[in-house]
């Protein structure tokens, strides 16, 4: 009963914090309680005009139009907005850990998780921007166990856009300089946008929905890219871009990050996006395809040897359906992605430290891996105030001993976490199989007491993790032990 009592106490504490925030924040805001974030102030529109059911940042057709026309609709205004997240995470089982304090930091405790500052909006009639800088209070854990915060560049999208409207055709076109492939995409099935509730850094949040498998591109973010796009008759969307390491004039796109944390790319890394969009009545449907090739240096601090480059090929098929008719807002999303990963030659065919039950060596590391991810989500919002969602994820891929972080030690033929062993294994995050297979689902309920605040409760459960349902780390930890509760209050102003 003790764990249940502790969870109830933690939940009551978090609810008290959220209630206090809901009461206090309106009193601290200016007299115009309808004050809205940057883009809403610029356009004079309510949040539901740009966001489906007010569920930021998921875009409506008008929101997509605003983005594609370069954030220039409306007049100029104070070009600043901010957001913050207060949260509580609770994992199902902490017992199978050598150090629960390190493996599940801040578990069951309410925290101020993160904050962001946004600069942008209309610059000229054809130039606009969306830039985000994020503060992470828990970015760095010191040797003494204390935390140090870090302020760094997040998503950035600076555009030139124009529109040609003729008797037969309507063409929106533009150029985007950005630091994250797909951040310029106007649909929330894009890799940069499908997961949008910020994920707290403490390890107590490592199994919540935002940390579960999502579609992504191997090049990652905080790089520098330039892309051209066109949206023809609001039906055909085409985007092509090229990405490189963010350096020189583009260093601001990785501002605040240490060199060791920056993705370093070799040469040109092409990106392609194609989507078909159709609107009828209160409905819109999009079906799209994304492709990117990336060459990523193994060590960002040493880019002198081209033989140390990882080569990735990402391909994703996605679809989104929306039905928006007050007071109802429905959104269905689907992504199927595949990634091939070729390792540097020096990392292929290498022996690993773990052995089999007879003490024989395991298969050497593979030269390449393949993974595939299926992710689907259905959400509903009523009166732009009450909503919920259900989503499912399924990650599968090839088995590779290079991915194995737990196994039998050759000296004892046991799985041990003793750091002095010849082959120590990793608890909690360990992978005994060398396979990435992870499967589960998330259910969520949320409430928007006013248009700038969302309070949500998510529960994520796993039926498979790191290739197994049970004992995936070799220390008896099961996939269901990672089931996680996540309570959050997310405000934007």
C-alpha positions in Angstrom: 0.0 0.0 0.0 2.9 2.4 0.7 3.7 3.0 -3.0 0.0 3.8 -3.7 -0.1 6.2 -0.7 3.0 8.0 -2.0 1.6 8.3 -5.5 -1.6 9.8 -4.1 0.3 12.3 -1.9 2.5 13.3 -4.9 -0.7 13.7 -7.1 -2.4 15.8 -4.4 0.7 18.0 -4.2 0.8 18.6 -7.9 -2.9 19.3 -8.1 -2.4 21.9 -5.3 0.4 23.5 -7.3 -1.7 23.6 -10.5 -4.7 25.0 -8.7 -2.6 27.8 -7.1 -1.2 28.6 -10.6 -4.7 28.7 -12.1 -5.8 31.2 -9.4 -2.6 33.3 -9.2 -1.6 33.6 -12.9 -4.7 35.6 -14.0 -4.1 38.0 -11.1 -0.6 38.6 -12.3 -1.5 39.3 -16.0 -2.5 42.7 -17.3 -6.1 43.9 -16.9 -7.0 42.5 -20.4 -7.3 38.9 -19.4 -7.7 38.0 -23.1 -4.0 38.8 -23.7 -2.7 36.2 -26.1 0.7 35.1 -27.5 2.8 36.9 -30.1 1.1 35.6 -33.3 -2.4 36.0 -31.9 -1.6 39.6 -30.9 -0.3 40.1 -34.4 -3.3 38.8 -36.3 -6.0 39.8 -33.7 -7.3 36.2 -33.8 -8.3 33.9 -31.0 -6.1 30.9 -30.4 -8.6 28.6 -32.0 -8.2 30.3 -35.3 -4.6 28.9 -35.6 -4.7 25.9 -33.3 -7.2 23.0 -33.5 -9.5 23.4 -30.6 -7.0 25.8 -29.1 -4.6 22.9 -28.7 -1.3 24.6 -29.4 0.8 24.1 -31.4 -1.4 21.8 -33.6 -2.4 24.0 -36.6 -5.7 24.6 -38.4 -5.9 25.5 -42.1 -5.7 29.2 -41.2 -2.7 28.4 -38.9 -0.9 26.6 -41.8 -1.7 29.5 -44.1 -0.2 32.0 -41.6 3.0 29.9 -41.3 3.4 29.3 -45.0 3.0 33.1 -45.8 6.0 33.7 -43.6 4.3 34.7 -40.3 3.4 38.0 -41.9 -0.4 38.2 -41.8 -1.6 41.1 -39.6 0.3 44.0 -38.3 3.5 44.3 -36.3 3.4 43.9 -32.6 5.7 43.4 -29.7 7.8 40.5 -31.1 8.1 38.5 -27.9 6.2 35.6 -26.3 7.1 33.1 -23.5 6.0 29.7 -22.3 6.6 27.6 -19.2 5.9 24.1 -18.1 5.2 22.8 -14.5 5.1 19.0 -14.3 5.1 15.8 -12.3 6.2 12.4 -13.5 5.7 9.1 -11.8 7.1 5.8 -13.0 5.4 2.5 -12.1 8.4 0.7 -10.5 11.7 2.1 -9.1 12.8 -1.0 -7.2 15.0 -2.7 -9.8 17.7 -0.1 -9.8 21.1 0.3 -8.1 20.6 4.0 -7.7 16.9 5.1 -7.9 17.9 8.7 -7.1 20.0 8.8 -10.3 17.8 6.6 -12.5 14.5 8.4 -11.6 15.5 11.9 -10.7 12.6 14.1 -9.4 10.2 11.1 -9.7 6.9 11.9 -8.0 7.9 15.5 -7.3 6.4 18.6 -8.9 9.0 20.7 -10.8 9.3 23.8 -12.9 10.4 21.8 -16.0 11.3 24.2 -18.7 10.6 27.7 -20.2 11.0 29.2 -23.6 11.3 32.7 -25.1 10.0 33.3 -28.6 11.1 36.1 -30.8 9.6 36.7 -34.2 6.5 37.7 -36.2 6.2 40.0 -39.1 9.4 41.9 -40.0 8.4 43.1 -43.5 5.4 42.3 -45.7 7.4 39.3 -47.0 9.7 38.4 -44.2 8.9 36.9 -40.8 10.3 34.6 -38.2 9.7 32.0 -35.5 12.6 31.6 -33.2 12.7 29.8 -29.9 15.2 29.8 -27.1 14.7 27.4 -24.2 15.8 27.3 -20.6 16.4 23.9 -19.1 16.9 24.1 -15.3 18.1 20.4 -15.2 20.3 20.3 -18.3 23.5 19.4 -16.5 23.9 17.2 -13.4 27.2 18.0 -11.5 29.4 15.4 -9.8 27.9 16.5 -6.5 24.4 15.7 -7.7 23.3 19.3 -8.2 21.7 20.7 -11.3 22.8 23.5 -13.6 20.5 25.2 -16.0 21.2 25.9 -19.7 19.7 28.4 -22.1 20.1 27.4 -25.7 18.6 27.8 -29.2 15.6 25.6 -29.9 13.5 25.6 -33.1 14.1 28.4 -35.6 12.4 29.3 -38.8 13.2 32.5 -40.7 11.2 33.0 -43.9 10.8 35.0 -47.0 7.3 34.3 -48.5 5.0 35.7 -51.2 1.7 34.7 -52.8 0.5 34.8 -56.4 -3.2 34.7 -56.9 -4.5 34.5 -60.4 -7.7 33.6 -62.2 -6.8 29.9 -62.3 -4.1 29.3 -59.6 -3.1 30.3 -56.1 0.6 29.8 -55.4 2.3 30.4 -52.0 6.0 30.2 -52.2 9.0 31.0 -50.1 12.4 30.3 -48.7 13.1 29.1 -45.1 16.3 29.3 -43.2 15.9 26.9 -40.2 17.8 24.7 -37.8 15.7 21.6 -37.8 14.6 19.5 -40.8 10.8 19.5 -41.0 10.4 22.5 -38.6 9.2 24.5 -41.6 6.4 21.9 -42.3 2.9 23.1 -41.6 1.5 19.7 -40.5 1.9 18.2 -37.0 2.8 14.8 -38.4 6.2 16.2 -39.3 9.1 14.9 -37.3 9.7 18.3 -35.6 6.1 18.6 -34.5 4.3 15.4 -33.7 5.7 15.3 -30.2 5.1 18.8 -28.8 4.5 18.7 -25.0 8.0 19.6 -23.7 9.8 16.7 -22.0 11.5 17.5 -18.6 15.2 16.5 -18.4 15.3 14.7 -15.1 15.4 10.9 -15.6 12.2 10.5 -13.7 10.5 11.6 -16.9 12.4 9.3 -19.3 9.5 6.9 -20.0 6.6 9.5 -20.4 4.9 9.8 -23.7 7.2 12.5 -25.0 10.2 10.3 -24.5 8.6 7.2 -26.2 9.4 6.5 -29.8 8.4 9.3 -32.2 9.2 9.9 -35.9 12.5 11.7 -36.3 15.3 12.5 -38.7 18.8 11.3 -37.9 20.3 14.8 -38.6 18.5 16.1 -35.5 18.2 19.8 -34.7 20.5 22.8 -34.1 22.0 22.4 -37.6 21.7 24.9 -40.4 19.5 24.5 -43.5 18.0 26.4 -46.4 14.9 25.2 -48.1 12.5 26.4 -50.8 8.8 25.5 -50.8 5.6 26.1 -52.7 2.0 25.4 -51.9 0.0 25.2 -55.1 -3.8 25.8 -55.0 -3.7 24.8 -51.4 -3.4 21.2 -52.7 0.2 20.3 -53.5 3.0 21.1 -51.1 6.6 20.8 -52.2 9.7 21.5 -50.1 13.4 20.8 -50.9 16.3 21.8 -48.7 19.9 21.2 -47.8 21.5 21.0 -44.3 25.0 21.5 -43.0 26.7 22.0 -39.6 25.6 25.3 -38.0 28.7 27.4 -38.0 30.0 30.8 -39.0 27.1 33.1 -39.8 24.6 30.4 -38.8 26.2 29.6 -35.4 23.3 31.3 -33.6 21.1 28.3 -34.6 23.0 26.2 -32.1 23.6 29.0 -29.5 24.1 27.9 -26.0 25.2 24.3 -26.8 28.7 23.0 -26.1 30.6 21.6 -29.1 30.4 18.1 -27.7 26.5 18.4 -27.9 26.3 19.7 -31.4 25.5 17.5 -34.4 28.3 17.8 -36.9 27.4 17.0 -40.5 29.6 16.1 -43.4 28.9 18.2 -46.6 25.4 18.5 -48.0 22.5 16.6 -46.5 19.4 16.8 -48.7 15.8 17.0 -47.5 12.6 16.5 -49.5 9.0 16.9 -48.6 5.9 16.2 -50.8 2.3 16.5 -49.5 -1.2 16.4 -51.1 -3.9 18.4 -49.2 -7.6 18.4 -49.8 -10.3 20.5 -47.9 -14.0 20.0 -48.0 -16.6 21.4 -45.6 -15.2 21.3 -42.1 -12.7 18.6 -43.1 -9.1 18.6 -44.4 -7.0 15.6 -45.3 -3.2 15.5 -46.0 -1.1 12.6 -47.2 2.6 13.2 -47.4 6.1 11.7 -48.0 9.4 12.9 -46.4 12.9 11.8 -47.4 16.3 12.8 -46.0 19.9 11.6 -46.3 22.3 12.6 -43.5 26.0 12.0 -42.9 26.8 12.6 -39.2 30.3 12.5 -37.7 30.7 10.0 -34.9 32.6 12.5 -32.7 31.5 16.1 -33.0 34.8 17.2 -31.5 36.8 15.5 -34.3 35.6 15.9 -37.9 39.0 15.4 -39.5 38.4 11.8 -40.8 35.5 11.2 -43.3 35.7 7.5 -42.4 34.1 8.2 -39.0 30.8 9.3 -40.6 27.5 7.5 -39.9 25.2 7.4 -43.0 21.4 7.6 -42.5 18.5 7.3 -45.0 15.1 8.3 -43.6 11.8 7.8 -45.4 8.4 8.6 -43.8 4.8 8.3 -45.0 2.4 10.4 -43.0 -1.3 11.5 -43.0 -3.5 13.9 -41.1 -7.2 14.3 -41.0 -9.0 17.2 -39.3 -12.6 18.0 -38.7 -13.1 21.5 -37.2 -16.7 22.7 -36.7 -17.4 24.5 -33.5 -17.7 23.2 -30.8 -15.9 20.0 -32.1 -12.3 19.6 -33.1 -11.1 16.2 -34.2 -7.6 15.4 -35.4 -6.2 12.0 -36.6 -2.5 11.5 -37.3 -0.5 8.6 -38.7 3.2 8.2 -39.5 5.1 5.2 -40.8 8.9 5.8 -41.0 11.9 3.7 -42.0 15.5 4.4 -41.3 18.7 2.7 -42.5 21.9 3.4 -40.7 25.3 2.5 -42.0 28.1 2.6 -39.4 31.6 3.8 -40.0 33.8 1.0 -41.2 35.8 1.0 -38.0 32.7 0.2 -35.9 31.5 -2.8 -38.0 32.5 -6.3 -37.3 33.8 -5.6 -33.9 33.8 -8.0 -31.0 31.7 -7.2 -27.9 32.5 -7.9 -24.3 29.4 -10.0 -23.5 29.3 -13.8 -24.0 26.6 -16.5 -24.4 25.7 -19.0 -21.6 28.6 -21.2 -22.6 31.1 -18.4 -22.5 31.4 -18.1 -26.3 31.7 -14.8 -28.0 28.6 -13.2 -29.4 28.1 -12.2 -33.0 30.3 -9.2 -34.0 28.7 -5.8 -34.5 26.8 -5.3 -37.8 27.7 -2.9 -40.5 24.2 -1.5 -40.7 20.9 -1.3 -38.9 17.3 -0.9 -40.1 14.4 0.4 -38.0 10.8 1.1 -38.6 8.3 3.1 -36.6 4.5 3.2 -36.6 2.9 6.0 -34.7 -0.9 7.0 -34.7 -2.9 9.4 -32.6 -6.5 10.5 -32.3 -7.5 13.6 -30.4 -10.7 15.5 -29.7 -11.4 18.9 -28.2 -14.9 20.2 -27.1 -15.6 23.9 -27.0 -11.8 24.6 -27.1 -11.8 23.7 -23.4 -12.0 20.0 -22.8 -10.1 17.4 -24.7 -8.4 14.0 -24.8 -6.3 11.8 -27.0 -5.2 8.2 -27.5 -2.0 7.3 -29.3 0.0 4.1 -30.0 3.6 3.5 -31.0 5.5 0.5 -32.3 9.2 0.6 -33.0 10.9 -2.5 -34.5 14.3 -3.1 -36.1 17.3 -5.3 -36.7 19.2 -7.0 -33.9 22.7 -5.8 -33.5 25.2 -6.6 -30.7 26.4 -3.0 -31.0 23.1 -2.0 -29.4 23.5 -4.5 -26.5 24.3 -2.8 -23.2 23.5 -5.8 -20.9 24.6 -9.4 -21.1 26.6 -12.2 -19.5 30.0 -11.2 -18.0 32.7 -13.6 -19.4 34.3 -13.9 -15.9 31.2 -14.9 -14.0 28.7 -15.9 -16.7 26.2 -13.7 -14.9 24.6 -10.4 -15.6 26.2 -7.9 -13.2 26.3 -4.2 -12.7 29.6 -4.3 -10.9 31.7 -1.6 -12.6 34.9 -3.6 -12.0 33.6 -6.5 -14.1 34.9 -7.3 -17.5 31.5 -6.6 -19.0 29.2 -4.7 -16.6 25.6 -4.4 -17.6 23.3 -1.4 -17.4 20.2 -1.5 -15.3 16.8 0.2 -16.1 18.0 1.4 -19.6 19.9 -1.7 -20.4 19.3 -3.8 -23.6 19.8 -7.5 -23.2 18.7 -8.4 -26.7 20.4 -5.9 -28.9 17.0 -5.2 -30.5 15.3 -1.8 -30.3 11.7 -3.2 -30.3 9.5 -0.9 -28.1 5.7 -0.9 -28.1 3.0 0.8 -26.1 0.3 3.5 -26.0 -0.7 6.7 -24.3 -4.0 8.1 -23.1 -4.4 11.7 -22.2 -7.0 14.1 -20.9 -6.6 17.9 -20.8 -8.4 21.1 -19.9 -7.9 24.6 -21.2 -9.2 26.9 -18.4 -8.3 29.8 -20.7 -6.7 29.9 -24.1 -3.2 30.4 -22.8 -3.1 27.5 -20.4 -3.4 23.7 -20.9 -3.5 21.3 -17.9 -3.0 17.7 -18.9 -2.7 14.2 -17.5 -1.1 11.4 -19.5 -0.6 7.8 -18.8 1.9 5.8 -21.0 2.1 2.1 -20.8 4.5 -0.3 -22.4 4.0 -3.9 -23.6 7.5 -4.2 -25.0 10.8 -2.3 -24.3 14.3 -2.7 -25.7 13.3 -5.9 -27.5 11.5 -7.8 -24.8 8.3 -7.8 -22.6 10.1 -9.2 -19.6 13.6 -8.9 -18.2 14.7 -6.6 -21.0 17.8 -5.4 -19.0 18.9 -8.8 -17.5 18.1 -7.6 -14.0 14.4 -8.5 -14.0 13.0 -5.2 -15.2 9.9 -5.6 -17.3 8.4 -3.3 -19.9 5.4 -2.6 -17.7 7.7 -1.3 -15.0 8.2 1.7 -17.2 4.6 2.7 -17.3 4.5 6.4 -16.4 2.0 9.0 -15.2 2.7 12.6 -16.4 0.8 15.6 -15.1 1.6 19.0 -16.5 0.5 22.7 -16.7 1.7 24.3 -19.9 1.3 28.1 -20.3 2.0 30.4 -23.2 1.8 34.2 -23.1 
